[in-house]
Amino acid sequence: MVCAQQPCTYFDLESQTDLQRLANPELVLASLAGLVVIDEIQALPSLFSTLRVLVDRPDNACRFLILGSASPQIMRDVSETLAGRVEFLDLAGFDLTEVGHESWQSLWVRGGFPRSYLAANNDDSAAWREGFIRTFLQRDIPQLGIKIAAAAMRRFWTMLSHFHGNIWNASRAGASLGLNDKTVRSYLDLLTETYMLRQLQPWHENLSKRQVKAPKVYFRDSGLLHRLLGLQDFHGIVGHPQAGASWEGFALEQILRTVRPASAYFWATYSGAELNLFFIVNGRRYGIECKFSEAPRPTKSMSVAIESLRLDKLLVVYPGDKTWPVSERITVCPIHEVQDSLG
């Protein structure tokens, strides 16, 4: 397939025809010019060594765009084989900048996968997400060379939906499934490396307070979380005990995509003070607290976080559409106003 808008050639490695075209990949690819798109690269990982040879040639006339499912092994192969020759781009689902902030409820309920978000109704959206989960567990995981029973991973993933937004406790998770700490940790890392989960690491400085050192675990896509919780619409979600945690994870993902800090953390002490999100941008220290409330109020924990972390500003993000200052360093704002409110 040749792209129409610019000189480029496309290979889909799930197509037997395209796989046959690349039976002699060095000869075929060396004859091309312009942009070469290779989709589903995980189907032919041996291709990386060929790409290294081609991109190092002085007369190489191609730029290669490599697409495919995230795989821990493939990411390692790329890093080792194409070190210094490749740039990584993580492609997430729809976000509020794409669908519009007025559509936040639909995006929160359905998640950002295009076919889930754009489904004709909530039933169709939920059906698509269920199909995605089954396909991911039964086909994608084995294709990545990982031998874990689909039923076991489904139980673990479902259990994590009830731990969403909580500090990771391997012993508790393992006891719930009858597995040891090492096994549940490997499951957690697998879902993280395949971009299903986010492990938000704790921030700790040389402070007098005893601080939490285990990560928090979040689903990256709120639609998958809701499917595993058995929640299908907005009213069902807001009446569920996990509504606040779900909103927190959704808000964090949207903020991180908008602000794009180099690193982001949460902060918590054993005395009870905590902050959902902490990051540093241009030398300024910012905190984010997510509140699923129509009229959030400042708390003692926020004051402790401001002083302990020396925050320049703390934003309280809520599911509303108004922005107002609470104090000199605390502002309440909706998700879509976070970038502007950082100042």
N, C-alpha and C positions, 0 to 999 in steps of 0.2 A: 504493500500500500504506500503511495506517495502522497504527502500532504499537499493540499491545494494552495494554501496561502503563502507558503514559503518553501524553498527547496529543502525537502526533508524526506527521509525514508522511515517507515514504521514496521517494526516486527513485533508480533504478538506470540510469545513463546508458549502460550497454551494452544496455539494453532499448529497442527501437524504440518501444514503446508509451510509455515514460516520456519519451523524447526528443520524441515528438510532443506530449505533455502540456506540455512546456516550449518549444513553438514560440514562444510569447510569454511569456518567463520573468518579466519584471517584473510583468505582469498576474497570472500564476498565483501566483507566490510572495508577492506583496503581499496576496493574499486569505487567506493561511494564518496560523495562530497556533501557538504552542508550539514544539516542536523540529522542525526540518526537516533530514532527513538526505539528503545528496546524495552518492551513491557513484559511484566511477569518474569523478571530476571531470575527469581528463585527457582524456576523450572530448569535453568541451565547455569548453575554457579561456576562451572568450568570456564565460562566465557570471560570471567574477570582477567585471567592471565593473558588472554588474547587482546583484550582492551588495553592492558598495560603496554604490550608491545606496540600496538597501533598508535596510542597517544604519544609515545616517546619518539616516534619517527619524525624527523624534521619536515618531511613533505606531507605529513598527515593533513588532510583537507576536511576532516570531520570534527564535529562536536557531538558527544554522546549524551543523551538524556536517558537515564536508566530508571525504570519504574518497577515497583513490585511490592509485595507484602513484606512487612518488617519481620526480619528473622535475626535472632542473636548471632547465628553462625554466619549468615550472609553479611551482616554488619561488620563482623570481625574480618571476613574475607576481603571486603571492600577496603577496610582500614589498612590491612596488611598488604594487599596486592596493589592497590591504587593510592597508597600514601603520598600526599603532596600533589595528587593529580585530580582530586575529586572534591566537590562541595556537596554537603548534605542539606536537603530541604525536607522538613517534616510537613506533610500535607494532612491537615485536620479537616473535619467536616465544616458545615456552614457555621458562621458566627454572626453576632448581632450587626457587625458592620456590613454584612452581605444581605441579611434578610430584613434589616431595619429594626430599630429598638422597640417599635410598637408591636412587633411580633414575638416579643420575648417569651410569652406564655407558651406558644406553639413550639418554639425552639427548645424551651426547658422540658416540656412534656415529651416531645418526640426525639430530641437529640439532633445532632448535626449531620448524620448520614443523609445524603441527598434524597435517596428513595424513601427513607423513613419520613423526613421532613415534608417532602412534596406529595406524600400519599393523599389519596382522595378523602380519606377520613381516618379517625383514630384506630378503627379496627384494622384497616389495611396497613397502617403504620406499624401497629403492634405485631401483625402477622409477618411483615418484612423483617422486623428486628428479631423475632423468634427464629425465622429462617436463617438470618445472619449468624446468630449464636450457634445454631446447630451445625451450620456449614463450617464455621470457624473451629469448632471443637472436633468435628468428625473428619474434616478434610484438611483444613489449613494447618492445624497443629501437627498432624502426621506428616504432611508435606514438608514441614520444617525440620523433619528428622527427630521429632520429639515423641517419645513413646509414653504417653499418659492416656489412660482410658478416658474416653469422652465423658462417661457418666461420673467418674471421680472428679474431673475438672469442672463439670457442671455443678456438682455439689459444692465444691470449693468456691466457685464464682458466685453462686447463690448466697452462700454464707457471707461472703465479702460484702454483698449488698446491704447486709445488716450491720456491717462494721464500717461502712462508708463514712468518711469524715472523722474517724476515730484513730487514736494512736495505736499502732500495730503491736499486737501481743501474740507472739508466735505460740506460746504455751496454751493460751486460751483458744486460739484458732485450731491448733492441733488436737486439743482435747475434744472440741466439738465434732471433729471428723474422725477421731481415732487414729491420727497420724502423728509422727514425731515432728519436732521443731524444724529439723533440717528439711524434711519433705515439704512442709507447708511453706517454708521460706523459698524453696525452689519453685513451687507453684506461683507464689507471689511475684518472684523475679521474672518468671516466664511471661505472665500477663502484663508486667511493666515493660519488658523489652519488646513486646508486640504492640505497645501503645494502647492497650485496653485500660490500664491503670496508671495512676501517677503516685509515686511515693514522694511526698513532700517532706524534705529533711528538716530537722529542727535547727534553729540558730542558737548558738551558745557562745557567750563571751566570758571573760573572767569576772563573773558577777558573784556576789555573796549568796544569791538565791540558788537552791538546788533546781536544776533545769532538766526537763524531759529530753532524752537523747534518742528515743525511737522515732521513726518516721510516722507521718499520718498517711492513710491510704484513701485515695479518691478514685472513683470511676471517671475517666476522661470524658465519656459521653453519657449525658444524663438519660438519654432514651434507653440505653442498654440497662442502666441502673433500674429504671422504672419497670422495664420488662421483667427483670429478674425478681423484682419486688411484687410483681403482679398488678402494677398500677397502670391504668390505661388513659385516664383523662385528668384534667386540671383539678377537678373537684375531688377526685380520689386521692390525688397526691397531697393536696393541702390538708386533708383530714388524716393523713398517715403520720405515725410517730417519726418517720424519717424525713418529713417535709423540710425541716430546718437544715438538716445535714445535706439533703439533695440540693437545696437552694445554695448553700455554701459552696459545694463543689462546682455547681454550674457557674456561679459568679466568679469563682477563682479562675476557672478555665477561660472565661471571657476576658477577664482583666489581664491575665498573663499573655493572651494573644494580642491584646491592644497595646499594653505597655512594653512588652518584650524585654523585661530586665535580664541582665546577664545571668543572674542566679536569683532564686526565690526560696523562702523558708517560712516555716511557722515558728512560733515561740510559745513556750509554756513552762511554768514552774510547778513544782509539787505543792506549792502553797495555794495554787488555784488561779494565778494570773496567767492570761494567755492572749495570743494575737493570732488571727487566722492566717495572715500573710505579711511577710516582711521582706523588703528589698531595698537596694541602694541604687539610685540612678543619678549620674553626674555628681557624685559625692553627697547627695542629699538622702536622708534616711526616711523611708515611708512605711507606714503600717496600714493594713486593711482589715477591717472587721466586718463580716457579713451578717446581717440581721434580717431574718424573715419576719418583718414587722412593718406595719403601715406607718408607725411613728417611733422609730428607735431612739433610745435615750442613752446618753453617756453613762458608763459604769466605772466603778472603782478600778476594775481590771484595766480599762483603757488608760486611766491616769497612771497606773503602775507601769504599763507598757511604754507610755510616752517618756517617763522619767528613766526607766531602766535601760531602754534601747536608744535614748536620746533622739527621739523621732522629730523630724522637722514638721511632719504633718501626719495625721491619722484620719483616714476616710472611713466612714461607716456607710457601707453599701447596702441598699434595701430595694425591694421591688416596687418602688414608686417612681414618680417622674419629676419631683421637685428637688432642688438643692438649697441647703441653708447651712450657715456656720453655727456651730454650737459653742465654740470657744476659739481662742486664737489659733489653736493647733488641731482642732477637731471639726470636721465638716461632714454632714450627711448628704449623700448623693446617690442617684441611680447608677447602674452599671455603665450606661453609655456616656456618663459625664465624668468618669474617673480620670481619663487622660487630661481633660481640661482642669479638673479640680486639683490635680497634683501641683499645678503652678510652675 
